[in-house]
């Protein structure tokens, strides 16, 4: 059985198209999963290295400052690419820029605005509203157990929401 020789000239172009498409899709997914994983591991790393501190932002004054900066930067980059999450992305990067060391009041205002600005995004998709309820459960934790545990639950709720949203989007596009 012989195959037309012209067929083989087409294969490299097809392969390049497929490689580019899946490489960029997989790279984007890898960045998102990496950002989410890093954000979820951050409180665990803080607990293991520093013990329980006041908040994630307090890691600015520890050896984990690079982790804090990198996690917020990667998460902001990721959030800028998601519809209805541009304001939280901007606030998160501003939160990093205005550290608790140099401007604690402004930092606290931006942090509060960040956590409040996440609520509309969580509310916007009916199928994923249960993450909003999990996020809101973190509010009593703030009063009962402190800021660190509030942030941990809120961040994990956001991470699970974005993981679910990402996999739903991939499933629909496939």
N, C-alpha and C positions, 0 to 999 in steps of 0.2 A: 504494500500500500504506500503510495507516495503522497506527500503533502506538498502543496504549492509553496514554492520558496518565498513568495511575497508574504505569506502568513508570518514567517519568522521576523520580518522587518517590523511588523506591527507590535510584536510582543514587548520589546523594550519600552515603547511608549505607553503601553497598557500597564506595564509593571511600574513605571515611574509615576503614573497617575495614581495607581493603587497605593504605592508606598507613601507618596506625599499625603494622600487623603488619610490613610490610617496612622501615619506617623504623627501628623498634627493633631488628629483626634485623640490618639493615645497619649501624646505629650500633654495636651490640655487636660485630659482625665488624670494623668499622673500628677500634674501640678496641683489640681484640685484635691485629689486624694492625699497628696503629701501635705498640703496646707491644713486640711481637716485633721489628719493624723497628728501633725505637730501641735495644733491647737488643743487636741484632746489629751496629748501627752504632757503638755506644759504644766498643768497643776500637779501631776504625778511626779514629774522631775523636780518641781519646786519643793514638794513634800520630802522627797528623798534627799535632796541636796541641802535645803535650808530649814526644813521643818515647816510647821504651819506659820505663815507670815500673814500680815494684815490683808494684803490683796495681791493680785498678779503684778500690779504696778510697783509694789514694794520690792519686787525682784530687780528693779532698776538699781538699787543700792547694794546688790550682791554680785557674786561671780556669774550669776545667770542673766546679767544685763544683755549680753549679745543674743541669748535665746529669746528674751522679751522683745527686743527690737526686730529680730528676724521673723519671729512668729507673727507679730503685728503687720510687718511689711508684706509678707507672703499672703497673709489672710486678706489684707486690703487689696492687693493685686487681684486675688481671686474674686473678691466681692465686687470689684469694679466691673467684672465681666458678667454679672448676674443682674437681670432686670429687677428693679425696685430695691436694689441694695447699694446704690451708689452713695447715698448719704451716709449710711453706716460705714462704708469703706473710707470715705473722706474723714469722718469723725475718728475712726480707728487710727488712721495715719497721723491725724492731728494730736490724738491722745499720746502717741509715741513721741511726737515732736516736742510737746509741752510736758516734760517729765515732772514727776512729783518732787524732784530735787530742786528744780528751778522755778516752777510756778504751780504750787500745789492746789491753789483754789481754782485756777483755770483748768488744770488737769481734772479735778473732780467734777467740774461743770461739764467738760467734754465727755468724760466717762459716763456720767448720768445721761447726757444727750445720746451717746452711742447706744446704751442699753434700751432707752426709750425708742430710738429710731429703728430698732430691729423689729418692733411689734407690728408695724404695717406690713412688712415683708412676710412675716410669719402668718399674718392674717389673710394675705392675698390669695392663697390657694386652698380651696375648700378641702381637698383630699388630704392636705397636710396640716390641718388646723390642730390636730392633737399635739403637735410640737409647740404650738402657741400655749396650750394649757400646761405642758411640761415647763415651758419657759416661765410662765406666770407663777408656777409653784415655787420657783426660786425666790420670790419676793418674801414670803414668810421665813425662808431660810436666812435671809439677810438679817432679820430681827433676832431670830433664835440662835443662829450659829455664827454669824459674822459675814463680812464682805468676801473673804476668800472662798467660802463654801457657796455663797450666792453666785459668785463669778463662775465657779466650777460647774454648777448645775446649769446656769444660763448658757455658758459656752458649749457644754455638751449637748444641750437641746438644739442650739444653733448648728452644731456640727452634724448631728443626726438628721436634722431638717435638710441641710445642704447635701448630705450624702444621698438621702432619699430622693431629693429633687434631681440630682445629677443622674442617678440611675433610672429614674422615671423618664427623664429627657432622652437618655441614650436608648431606652427601650422603645419609646415612641418614634424616634428617628430611624431605628433599625427596620 
